[in-house]
């Protein structure tokens, strides 16, 4: 989430986003690797508009009908998507067992864990056996 928030903020002002530091389980900090930062931002940028549209459909049920009117455009598709995600997450926190849910958990659940996943490559079929005459014509 830190990578995506920094990227959305930087997009509004036209700057290159900084790479964030993440907390290590041992108590230290480490810089997000550049390859991970780039791939996460790229995947999110490509999916932000569709994610925002799907989240807007959930917003009235999660946070109430007035929540959609309270959203302020963030200035980029990524920022708008993150704003709607935060509104949906805040709405879900009203329910008893979801008080501690985080925005990235909501996004992962709603997308089946695919919101930042790599694209699935198209399956290619090997047609060389047919061309070599191995498969008998019917």
N, C-alpha and C positions, 0 to 999 in steps of 0.2 A: 504494500500500500504506500509506503514511503516513496518508492520510486515513481509510482503513478501520480501521487500528489505533487511531487516536485516537478515532474514533466508537465502536468496540467498548469501549474502555476507559472512555469517558465514560458509556456506557449502563449499565455495571455500577454506577457510583456515582451515577447519576441526574443528571448534569450535561450541559450543552450542550458538544459537542466543539469544540475549538479548531481553527482552520484552520492547517495546517502551512506551513512555509517549505520550498521546494524549491530545490535547487542549479541554477543556470544553467550552461549549457555554458561560458560565459566566466569562470566562477569566482565570480560573485555569487550572491545569493539573491533569490527572489521569493515572494510570498505566493500560495497557490493561490486562484484566483478563486472568489468565493462561489457563483456559479452552477454551476461545475464541482464544487465540494465538495458542494453539496446534491444534485446529480443523481447523483453517484457513490454517496453514502451511501444515497440513496433506492433506486437500482437494486440495490445490494448487499443492503439490508435485505429487499427483496422476493424475492430469490433465495437468500438465505443458507441457509435450511432445505433446499432442494432440492440446493444445492451440497454442503452438509455430508453429506447422505445419499449422494450419488454418491461423494464422497471417502472416506466410511467403507467403501464397497464396495471401493475400491482400496487402502485402508490395509494389509490383511494381505499383499497381493502386493508392495507397495512397501517396507514397513518391517518386515514380519514379524508373526506372529499376536499377539505380546505388546504391540505398539504400541498397539492399541485399548484394552487394559486400563490403559495408563499415562496416558491422556488424563484431564484434570481439567476438569469443567465450568467454563466461563468466566463464566457468569451471563447470557449473552445469546445469541440464535441467531447473531448476527454473530461474536461472540467464539468460540463453539464452532466455527463454520465455519473461522475463521482458524487456530484451534489444530489442527484436523484437516489443513488445508492445509499448515501448517508440518511436521506429522508426516510427511505424504506426501512433502514436499520433502526432508526429512532422510533418509527412506528411499531416495529416488531418488539422493541424493548418494553412496550406497554404490557405485553403478555407475560404472565408470571415466570415461566421457565426460560424466557429469552432475555432476561434482564442484562446478562453479561455478554450477549452476542456481539461480535465485531463485524464491521462492514465487509472485510475480506471473507469472513466465514459465510455471510449471507450471499455474497456473489458466487463463492465456490459452490454452495448448496444449490442455488437457483440455476446454475449453468452445468451442474453435474461435474464440477471440477474442470470444466473446459474453457473458462474465461481467459486464461493465459496459456493454455496448452498449445503446443505446436500444431500446425495444420496436419491433418492426416493425408498422406500422399495417396494419389489415385493408384488403384491396383492395376499393374500392368500384366498382361498375359503374354506368355511366350508362344509366339506363333511360328517359330522356326521349325517345329516338328511337322506342321502341316505343309510348309513350303518345301521341306526336304523329302516329302513323299512317304514319311513314316506312317502317317495316318491314312488308312485306306479310304478312298472316296466311297460315299454311300450311294 
